[in-house]
Amino acid sequence: MEQAKFLTFVNGYGQIRKKDITAFKKEVLTELGYTTWTAFYQRLHGRIDLTVREKEIIERVFAKYGVTKNIWGK
């Protein structure tokens, strides 16, 4: 059985500078109100579907780190 495919932000994540990765992940977690790395990675890889609010927050954090294009998808 094929797994449902939800929106991922792997493309955008790959554009974050290596020195900013930890800060980016922490900021996304904080902004979304989650406390575990698992919650971050489940959303990163599209295992949990994002709400419109979560998508907007993630886009805002990406913009802070200079990533504004090709955020969504693998």
N, CA and C atoms as a LAMMPS dump frame, in Angstrom:
ITEM: TIMESTEP
0
ITEM: NUMBER OF ATOMS
222
ITEM: BOX BOUNDS ff ff ff
-5.0000000000000000e+02 5.0000000000000000e+02
-5.0000000000000000e+02 5.0000000000000000e+02
-5.0000000000000000e+02 5.0000000000000000e+02
ITEM: ATOMS id mol type element x y z
1 1 1 N 0.844 -1.182 0
2 1 2 C 0 0 0
3 1 3 C 0.889 1.246 0
4 2 1 N 0.576 2.195 -0.842
5 2 2 C 1.381 3.415 -0.961
6 2 3 C 1.017 4.409 0.14
7 3 1 N 2.057 5.04 0.708
8 3 2 C 1.852 6.036 1.759
9 3 3 C 1.319 7.329 1.147
10 4 1 N 0.406 7.985 1.866
11 4 2 C -0.118 9.271 1.401
12 4 3 C 1.032 10.264 1.268
13 5 1 N 0.957 11.098 0.254
14 5 2 C 2.019 12.079 0.017
15 5 3 C 1.523 13.461 0.405
16 6 1 N 2.107 13.991 1.431
17 6 2 C 1.762 15.322 1.902
18 6 3 C 2.87 16.289 1.504
19 7 1 N 2.618 17.55 1.713
20 7 2 C 3.554 18.61 1.387
21 7 3 C 4.834 18.482 2.22
22 8 1 N 5.982 18.513 1.565
23 8 2 C 7.265 18.481 2.258
24 8 3 C 8.011 19.783 2.002
25 9 1 N 8.993 20.07 2.871
26 9 2 C 9.824 21.248 2.618
27 9 3 C 11.304 20.869 2.561
28 10 1 N 11.568 19.691 2.009
29 10 2 C 12.933 19.201 1.847
30 10 3 C 13.735 20.108 0.92
31 11 1 N 13.113 20.592 -0.171
32 11 2 C 13.826 21.495 -1.093
33 11 3 C 14.354 22.726 -0.365
34 12 1 N 13.486 23.373 0.381
35 12 2 C 13.891 24.573 1.106
36 12 3 C 14.93 24.275 2.166
37 13 1 N 14.751 23.18 2.869
38 13 2 C 15.68 22.787 3.931
39 13 3 C 17.094 22.596 3.364
40 14 1 N 17.179 22.059 2.163
41 14 2 C 18.472 21.863 1.508
42 14 3 C 19.158 23.169 1.128
43 15 1 N 18.423 24.263 1.143
44 15 2 C 18.987 25.57 0.793
45 15 3 C 19.476 26.356 2.015
46 16 1 N 19.166 25.874 3.203
47 16 2 C 19.618 26.545 4.427
48 16 3 C 21.124 26.327 4.58
49 17 1 N 21.843 27.384 4.896
50 17 2 C 23.284 27.256 5.089
51 17 3 C 23.572 26.327 6.262
52 18 1 N 24.614 25.539 6.115
53 18 2 C 24.965 24.536 7.127
54 18 3 C 25.08 25.157 8.522
55 19 1 N 25.66 26.344 8.604
56 19 2 C 25.854 26.991 9.904
57 19 3 C 24.525 27.438 10.543
58 20 1 N 23.451 27.505 9.742
59 20 2 C 22.155 27.964 10.232
60 20 3 C 21.155 26.835 10.497
61 21 1 N 21.516 25.603 10.168
62 21 2 C 20.571 24.476 10.262
63 21 3 C 19.97 24.334 11.657
64 22 1 N 20.789 24.288 12.688
65 22 2 C 20.28 24.08 14.049
66 22 3 C 19.362 25.22 14.463
67 23 1 N 19.772 26.446 14.192
68 23 2 C 18.944 27.599 14.548
69 23 3 C 17.625 27.566 13.785
70 24 1 N 17.686 27.204 12.507
71 24 2 C 16.466 27.116 11.698
72 24 3 C 15.503 26.088 12.286
73 25 1 N 16 24.899 12.585
74 25 2 C 15.144 23.842 13.132
75 25 3 C 14.52 24.269 14.456
76 26 1 N 15.322 24.859 15.325
77 26 2 C 14.804 25.311 16.623
78 26 3 C 13.732 26.373 16.445
79 27 1 N 13.955 27.282 15.513
80 27 2 C 12.986 28.35 15.286
81 27 3 C 11.667 27.801 14.737
82 28 1 N 11.755 26.857 13.797
83 28 2 C 10.533 26.245 13.268
84 28 3 C 9.775 25.554 14.399
85 29 1 N 10.477 24.771 15.212
86 29 2 C 9.821 24.09 16.335
87 29 3 C 9.148 25.079 17.276
88 30 1 N 9.857 26.121 17.63
89 30 2 C 9.318 27.126 18.547
90 30 3 C 8.097 27.812 17.954
91 31 1 N 8.211 28.242 16.714
92 31 2 C 7.111 28.958 16.052
93 31 3 C 5.869 28.082 15.905
94 32 1 N 6.08 26.781 15.673
95 32 2 C 4.948 25.868 15.522
96 32 3 C 4.411 25.384 16.863
97 33 1 N 5.181 25.6 17.918
98 33 2 C 4.739 25.186 19.24
99 33 3 C 4.985 23.72 19.541
100 34 1 N 5.937 23.105 18.85
101 34 2 C 6.265 21.7 19.079
102 34 3 C 7.545 21.6 19.892
103 35 1 N 7.743 20.464 20.537
104 35 2 C 8.886 20.33 21.441
105 35 3 C 9.828 19.2 21.087
106 36 1 N 9.532 18.412 20.057
107 36 2 C 10.402 17.277 19.74
108 36 3 C 10.953 17.383 18.327
109 37 1 N 12.13 16.828 18.141
110 37 2 C 12.735 16.79 16.809
111 37 3 C 11.901 15.906 15.895
112 38 1 N 11.275 14.884 16.46
113 38 2 C 10.424 14.003 15.662
114 38 3 C 9.315 14.799 14.987
115 39 1 N 8.711 15.725 15.712
116 39 2 C 7.646 16.561 15.141
117 39 3 C 8.177 17.354 13.948
118 40 1 N 9.4 17.874 14.066
119 40 2 C 10.012 18.618 12.961
120 40 3 C 10.215 17.71 11.751
121 41 1 N 10.859 16.562 11.957
122 41 2 C 11.196 15.678 10.842
123 41 3 C 9.962 15.066 10.183
124 42 1 N 8.914 14.805 10.945
125 42 2 C 7.682 14.282 10.352
126 42 3 C 7.08 15.296 9.39
127 43 1 N 7.165 16.558 9.726
128 43 2 C 6.645 17.603 8.848
129 43 3 C 7.602 17.885 7.691
130 44 1 N 8.897 17.871 7.971
131 44 2 C 9.9 18.074 6.927
132 44 3 C 9.698 17.092 5.781
133 45 1 N 9.481 15.834 6.115
134 45 2 C 9.369 14.777 5.109
135 45 3 C 7.939 14.48 4.676
136 46 1 N 6.974 15.274 5.139
137 46 2 C 5.603 15.13 4.692
138 46 3 C 4.87 13.929 5.251
139 47 1 N 5.307 13.44 6.386
140 47 2 C 4.61 12.312 7.005
141 47 3 C 3.356 12.776 7.736
142 48 1 N 3.323 14.058 8.079
143 48 2 C 2.148 14.681 8.689
144 48 3 C 1.797 15.877 7.822
145 49 1 N 0.549 15.966 7.445
146 49 2 C 0.108 17.069 6.599
147 49 3 C 0.147 18.386 7.375
148 50 1 N 0.553 19.447 6.696
149 50 2 C 0.642 20.77 7.307
150 50 3 C -0.671 21.514 7.188
151 51 1 N -0.994 22.287 8.212
152 51 2 C -2.135 23.183 8.12
153 51 3 C -1.69 24.428 7.355
154 52 1 N -2.632 25.245 6.946
155 52 2 C -2.31 26.49 6.258
156 52 3 C -1.457 27.364 7.176
157 53 1 N -1.804 27.428 8.449
158 53 2 C -1.047 28.226 9.425
159 53 3 C 0.393 27.737 9.529
160 54 1 N 0.59 26.425 9.611
161 54 2 C 1.947 25.863 9.704
162 54 3 C 2.748 26.197 8.451
163 55 1 N 2.122 26.088 7.289
164 55 2 C 2.802 26.399 6.029
165 55 3 C 3.252 27.859 6.014
166 56 1 N 2.394 28.754 6.441
167 56 2 C 2.743 30.177 6.471
168 56 3 C 3.893 30.448 7.432
169 57 1 N 3.865 29.809 8.592
170 57 2 C 4.946 29.981 9.576
171 57 3 C 6.261 29.475 9.008
172 58 1 N 6.24 28.312 8.408
173 58 2 C 7.46 27.736 7.835
174 58 3 C 8.014 28.634 6.738
175 59 1 N 7.158 29.163 5.883
176 59 2 C 7.615 30.078 4.826
177 59 3 C 8.238 31.337 5.422
178 60 1 N 7.656 31.838 6.497
179 60 2 C 8.195 33.045 7.147
180 60 3 C 9.587 32.774 7.725
181 61 1 N 9.767 31.613 8.344
182 61 2 C 11.082 31.278 8.911
183 61 3 C 12.094 31.084 7.787
184 62 1 N 11.695 30.413 6.713
185 62 2 C 12.6 30.269 5.57
186 62 3 C 13.041 31.634 5.057
187 63 1 N 12.116 32.559 4.921
188 63 2 C 12.442 33.894 4.419
189 63 3 C 13.476 34.579 5.307
190 64 1 N 13.362 34.375 6.606
191 64 2 C 14.334 34.958 7.54
192 64 3 C 15.75 34.462 7.249
193 65 1 N 15.849 33.233 6.741
194 65 2 C 17.15 32.642 6.419
195 65 3 C 17.493 32.782 4.94
196 66 1 N 16.748 33.613 4.231
197 66 2 C 17.072 33.934 2.839
198 66 3 C 16.552 32.965 1.808
199 67 1 N 15.691 32.033 2.191
200 67 2 C 15.15 31.054 1.243
201 67 3 C 13.703 31.444 0.943
202 68 1 N 13.46 31.825 -0.316
203 68 2 C 12.118 32.28 -0.684
204 68 3 C 11.559 31.539 -1.893
205 69 1 N 12.358 30.716 -2.554
206 69 2 C 11.914 29.996 -3.749
207 69 3 C 12.189 28.514 -3.607
208 70 1 N 11.383 27.733 -4.289
209 70 2 C 11.545 26.272 -4.337
210 70 3 C 11.626 25.651 -2.946
211 71 1 N 10.744 26.052 -2.071
212 71 2 C 10.71 25.535 -0.7
213 71 3 C 10.034 24.169 -0.664
214 72 1 N 8.939 24.033 -1.367
215 72 2 C 8.082 22.862 -1.225
216 72 3 C 8.427 21.764 -2.207
217 73 1 N 8.419 20.538 -1.709
218 73 2 C 8.684 19.363 -2.515
219 73 3 C 10.003 18.717 -2.156
220 74 1 N 10.278 17.622 -2.83
221 74 2 C 11.504 16.858 -2.552
222 74 3 C 12.59 17.204 -3.522
